[in-house]
């Protein structure tokens, strides 16, 4: 189901889970054809694409990557080129790593993030955001 914001249940599940290790958030993004800023936004009326508005958001979030209190690292960002299995209509995929959920929550409360967030809302048609918990998979060849 297309969404832009988490549901109350999703927020509750995310905040109550006791996992305290690193997380990687998989962002599947679908952009609006044209950005839609709120009527009271300074950018209201800008004739830019949704992807351009989202890029403004990305620049705002990029400022946070050097803040150790936030700890976010963009592992990958690129266009969704096609599907080998399944179907979908995503424009971009972003993988963002956080040392913990607390770091991600801290970012979302940060005034710099909140100031940039309006560009996200203007640019996105919908998004899936999937929490993953990284673990190492050993791939050494077996001895014969």
HELIX and SHEET records of a PDB file:
HELIX    1   1 UNK A    8  UNK A   16  1                                   9    
HELIX    2   2 UNK A   50  UNK A   62  1                                  13    
HELIX    3   3 UNK A   63  UNK A   66  5                                   4    
HELIX    4   4 UNK A  101  UNK A  109  1                                   9    
HELIX    5   5 UNK A  111  UNK A  123  1                                  13    
SHEET    1   A 4 UNK A  73  UNK A  79  0                                        
SHEET    2   A 4 UNK A  92  UNK A  98 -1                                        
SHEET    3   A 4 UNK A  23  UNK A  31 -1                                        
SHEET    4   A 4 UNK A 124  UNK A 132 -1                                        
END                                                                             
